[in-house]
Amino acid sequence: MNVLDRAVLATLPLVPKPIMRRFAAPYIAGETLEEAVGQLKELQDRGFPGVLDCLGEDVADEAEARGAFEIYRGGADAVKAAGLDCYVSVKPTHFGLRLSKDLCRSLYEELVAHCAEIGVFVRVEMEDRTTTDDTLEIFHGLRAKHENVGIVLQARMFRTPADIDALPAQCDVRIVQGIYLEPAEVAHTERHPIIDAYIEMTEKLLRAGHKVAAATHDDPVIEGVLAVRDKVGADRDRIEFEVLKGVRPKLWEQLKGRGETVRVYLPYGPDWKAYSLRRFKENPEILRHVM
């Protein structure tokens, strides 16, 4: 990140909310579920299935965690009623993981069970290293009872190969480069080693029989993932690509034109400003596009 990027990032928190909302508009599906479902319908009409994410993390108390559960249950019901090819994706700390692992587990249990009844998939997201063990423990417990639940693993983490080895059979895994800036003792910190790890982890997942949701907008990663699929001889439907709303939409069309499934991750909700600031910090290309 260059000096100009840093200067702009330093001033963004001071930008009035209405102006900031204009900056964030390409990357946020709105503040309400109705807005998000409307955009999911538009994307599906264009050939792109979706992922519904209600923005939020690190809730302050149990009431907020239970409120997040109600939002996600309503979101699952809404995408089912609309006939959408869409799943819901939930951060553990949005369900109160830092408050109580038992609370978080129980909310996931209830959501996954409800979604199993209506035919909606649920993704357990991955956050920073301080939550990884508890997140995987919760996921393994859910997966032992339900088929409609998947996990996220981060390529940058040194522990990820062992976490793949520990997965139950035929999981659905979103592989990401990892947005959390972890210390060099536990994670790759440079671009090229992270890309290499991503491709290696994708191959490992495919060889183990898992389905891969490759979350990336990075051309070398995309080509590496496709090469690995050919190398392993995996069926085309064992990999789909996941992209963020508003980021490189021409790439989505190019991948779809090559016969790939491209699923668009749609974040929505009143917590859009914190999310947007985080995305701008994580991805200078988005920041430069806004500028």
Rosetta blueprint (number, residue, H / E / L):
1 M L
2 N L
3 V H
4 L H
5 D H
6 R H
7 A H
8 V H
9 L H
10 A H
11 T H
12 L H
13 P H
14 L H
15 V L
16 P L
17 K H
18 P H
19 I H
20 M H
21 R H
22 R H
23 F H
24 A H
25 A H
26 P H
27 Y H
28 I L
29 A L
30 G L
31 E L
32 T L
33 L H
34 E H
35 E H
36 A H
37 V H
38 G H
39 Q H
40 L H
41 K H
42 E H
43 L H
44 Q H
45 D H
46 R L
47 G L
48 F L
49 P L
50 G E
51 V E
52 L E
53 D E
54 C E
55 L L
56 G L
57 E L
58 D L
59 V L
60 A L
61 D L
62 E H
63 A H
64 E H
65 A H
66 R H
67 G H
68 A H
69 F H
70 E H
71 I H
72 Y H
73 R H
74 G H
75 G H
76 A H
77 D H
78 A H
79 V H
80 K H
81 A H
82 A L
83 G L
84 L L
85 D L
86 C E
87 Y E
88 V E
89 S E
90 V E
91 K L
92 P H
93 T H
94 H H
95 F H
96 G L
97 L L
98 R L
99 L L
100 S L
101 K H
102 D H
103 L H
104 C H
105 R H
106 S H
107 L H
108 Y H
109 E H
110 E H
111 L H
112 V H
113 A H
114 H H
115 C H
116 A H
117 E H
118 I H
119 G L
120 V L
121 F L
122 V E
123 R E
124 V E
125 E L
126 M L
127 E L
128 D L
129 R H
130 T H
131 T H
132 T H
133 D H
134 D H
135 T H
136 L H
137 E H
138 I H
139 F H
140 H H
141 G H
142 L H
143 R H
144 A L
145 K L
146 H L
147 E L
148 N L
149 V E
150 G E
151 I E
152 V E
153 L E
154 Q E
155 A L
156 R L
157 M E
158 F L
159 R L
160 T H
161 P H
162 A H
163 D H
164 I H
165 D H
166 A L
167 L L
168 P L
169 A L
170 Q L
171 C L
172 D E
173 V E
174 R E
175 I E
176 V E
177 Q L
178 G L
179 I L
180 Y L
181 L L
182 E L
183 P L
184 A L
185 E L
186 V L
187 A E
188 H L
189 T L
190 E L
191 R H
192 H H
193 P H
194 I H
195 I H
196 D H
197 A H
198 Y H
199 I H
200 E H
201 M H
202 T H
203 E H
204 K H
205 L H
206 L H
207 R H
208 A L
209 G L
210 H L
211 K E
212 V E
213 A E
214 A E
215 A E
216 T L
217 H L
218 D L
219 D H
220 P H
221 V H
222 I H
223 E H
224 G H
225 V H
226 L H
227 A H
228 V H
229 R H
230 D H
231 K H
232 V H
233 G L
234 A L
235 D L
236 R H
237 D H
238 R H
239 I E
240 E E
241 F E
242 E E
243 V E
244 L E
245 K L
246 G L
247 V L
248 R L
249 P H
250 K H
251 L H
252 W H
253 E H
254 Q H
255 L H
256 K H
257 G H
258 R L
259 G L
260 E L
261 T L
262 V E
263 R E
264 V E
265 Y E
266 L E
267 P E
268 Y E
269 G L
270 P L
271 D L
272 W H
273 K H
274 A H
275 Y H
276 S H
277 L H
278 R H
279 R H
280 F H
281 K H
282 E H
283 N L
284 P H
285 E H
286 I H
287 L H
288 R H
289 H H
290 V H
291 M L
